[in-house]
Amino acid sequence: MAPRTLGKVALGIDLGGTKVLAGVVDGAGRIVGRCKLKTPFLEGTAAIGETLVAAAELALREAGVARGRVDAIALAAPGAVNAEKGLLLRAGNLSVKNWKILDVFRAPFPSARLRLENDVRLAALGEARLGAGRGAATMVAVWVGTGIGGAVIRGGKIHAGHNRNAGEIGQTRIDFRRVKRGSADGTLESIAAKVGITAWLRSKIAEGQKTCLAKAVSKRGARLKGSELRAACEAGDPLALRAVARSSKAVGLAMANVFNVLSPDLFVLGGGVATDVGAPYLADVRKWAATFAFSQELGRLRVEPAALGDDAGVLGAAIYARE
């Protein structure tokens, strides 16, 4: 394909626990080229870095845009980040730690501005500017996927907080009986994310309970797919339904806790579990959030589904890359 005459473009790249998404975004905020690749989450930094660059190059190829037209790149990464130094401090669902992740783009894109932020913070930025959060003065995002991430958006900008990593709702402790120092036990993520759902299903299978998801959660190195979870729920699998009900109740409880402290205008619910299970999951989250909210007389707790789908992280990253 001959290179397009789009002027300068931005690359938004979303690194997830199971997939890498890359999008070429033009000056009007349109995605003109995309790529999705599987994340080699067990293979370390070299393999993940190669996948990030490959996804970027394939998205550019689809867009018909040469590398030299890229003036800004932002990477949305899971876990704790040092955005100023371009450092991925740690990611619970990737085998990396203290990685200067932006370095993988310096050789292939020597003239591009490089930026790093947490994946859900950038997805939330995309939703706040272009999606479900438009018009909200304060928005809290909760992304339920392989893990659970969150973000606070105030006045259309990311609120990073004192430690530059505000919004990590997945790491809040909601089961004090299981809390251990240095462990994820008892966190919202350990209960409600796919990693928590998988662990719970495995424990019930070990007790002799039956589920059509037994093979999906027992394969070595495999990760439960949202589509598999949705299919099991639609088929009426009792254990899958209990796992999803447990997840939605935990998410609703966590939202109520945040509402009681911060009282945001809006919660936006996204991520693979929330999206794939769909309307029943959203309805349950809303029910439990309202149940546990302390006061709604002067302002209701509002939860809306994310509107941008997989594009949220890519678009949010492109916005962030240019600002």
Helices and strands as residue ranges (DSSP letters): E 9-15, E 19-25, E 31-38, H 44-63, G 67-69, E 70-77, E 80-82, E 87-90, E 97-99, G 101-105, E 113-118, H 119-130, E 138-144, E 148-154, E 157-158, G 169-171, H 188-192, H 194-206, H 214-218, H 226-234, H 238-262, E 266-270, H 272-277, H 279-292, E 303-305, H 311-322
